[in-house]
């Protein structure tokens, strides 16, 4: 049974391991510093998915200056992809966003590989940068209105 809990600074290496498990398909090596910086600066409203005593998923929400809310750094450990944990985490983050920030437009910056996943939650691609993350990995900026 999966459980979701708040992130603490002691969880950084577990989150980085999830991130690394998804290189090179979903992330690039150079993004690890950005992830570490994000978690150091914005540890609030970041959540972990645990199965047993293992951290197998992570992701957060953050209020933007334009009054939208970002779904940030969402990921599931590679060996748990396709098990429904991404769905669980995404639905939880949407719910938490509504509770913490109110019903605001949601945005995310993801790759073309997960674009279809977010489409199922009402996100629409508003901008695409081909090879934006690295060659062969496009950036898709997506938005969901209320």
C-alpha positions in Angstrom: 0.0 0.0 0.0 1.4 3.4 -1.0 1.5 6.2 1.5 2.2 9.9 0.8 4.0 12.1 3.3 5.7 15.5 3.4 9.3 15.8 2.3 12.0 16.6 4.9 15.6 17.7 4.2 16.8 14.2 5.2 15.0 12.8 2.2 17.2 14.5 -0.4 19.3 11.5 -1.4 16.2 9.3 -1.8 14.7 11.9 -4.1 17.9 12.2 -6.1 18.0 8.4 -6.5 14.5 8.5 -8.0 15.7 11.2 -10.3 18.8 9.2 -11.3 16.7 6.1 -12.0 15.0 8.0 -14.8 18.2 9.2 -16.6 18.5 9.3 -19.6 14.9 8.6 -20.7 13.1 11.3 -18.7 15.8 13.5 -17.2 19.3 14.7 -18.1 22.3 14.5 -15.7 22.7 18.3 -15.7 19.2 18.7 -14.1 20.3 17.2 -10.8 21.8 20.4 -9.6 18.5 22.2 -10.4 16.6 19.6 -8.4 18.9 19.9 -5.4 18.7 23.7 -5.5 14.9 23.5 -5.7 14.6 21.2 -2.7 17.0 23.4 -0.7 15.0 26.6 -1.5 11.4 25.2 -1.6 11.1 22.1 0.6 7.5 23.0 1.6 4.7 21.5 -0.4 6.9 18.7 -1.7 5.7 15.2 -1.1 7.0 11.6 -1.2 5.4 8.4 -2.1 6.4 5.4 0.0 5.8 1.7 -0.5 6.8 -0.1 2.6 9.8 1.7 3.9 11.0 2.8 0.4 10.6 6.2 -1.1 9.5 5.5 -4.7 8.0 8.7 -5.9 8.2 12.5 -5.3 6.7 15.7 -6.5 5.5 19.1 -5.3 3.5 22.2 -6.0 4.5 25.8 -5.9 2.7 29.2 -6.3 4.1 31.3 -9.1 4.3 35.0 -9.4 1.6 35.0 -12.1 -0.9 33.4 -9.6 -0.7 30.0 -11.2 0.5 26.8 -9.4 3.3 24.6 -10.8 3.4 20.9 -10.5 7.2 20.6 -9.7 9.7 17.8 -10.1 7.2 14.9 -10.2 8.7 11.5 -10.7 8.4 7.9 -9.9 11.3 5.5 -9.5 11.9 3.7 -12.8 11.1 0.2 -11.4 7.7 1.5 -10.2 6.6 3.2 -13.5 3.3 1.9 -14.7 2.0 0.9 -11.3 -0.4 3.8 -10.7 1.9 5.7 -8.4 2.3 8.6 -10.9 -1.5 8.9 -11.0 -1.7 8.8 -7.2 0.9 11.4 -6.8 -0.5 13.7 -9.5 -4.0 13.5 -8.1 -2.6 14.2 -4.6 -0.7 17.3 -5.8 -3.8 18.7 -7.6 -5.8 18.2 -4.4 -3.0 19.8 -2.2 -2.8 22.7 -4.7 -6.5 23.4 -4.3 -6.3 23.1 -0.5 -3.2 25.2 0.0 -3.6 27.8 -2.8 -7.2 27.7 -3.9 -8.4 26.8 -7.3 -5.8 28.3 -9.6 -4.6 27.4 -13.0 -2.0 24.7 -12.9 1.1 24.6 -15.0 3.9 22.1 -15.6 7.0 21.9 -17.7 7.5 18.3 -18.8 8.8 16.3 -21.7 7.0 15.1 -24.7 7.3 11.6 -23.2 4.9 12.5 -20.4 2.7 15.0 -22.3 0.0 12.4 -22.8 -0.1 11.5 -19.1 -0.8 15.2 -18.2 -3.4 15.5 -21.0 -5.5 12.9 -19.0 -5.8 15.5 -16.2 -6.9 18.3 -18.4 -3.5 19.9 -19.2 -3.0 21.4 -22.6 0.3 22.0 -24.2 0.8 25.8 -24.6 4.4 25.8 -25.8 6.9 23.2 -27.1 10.6 23.6 -27.4 12.1 20.8 -29.6 15.2 19.3 -28.0 14.7 21.8 -25.1 16.0 19.5 -22.3 18.5 17.8 -24.6 18.6 16.4 -28.1 15.6 14.1 -28.5 13.8 15.4 -25.3 11.4 18.2 -25.9 10.1 20.7 -23.3 6.3 20.8 -23.2 4.9 23.7 -21.2 1.3 22.7 -20.2 -1.6 24.4 -18.5 -4.9 23.3 -16.9 -7.6 25.9 -16.3 -10.4 25.8 -13.7 
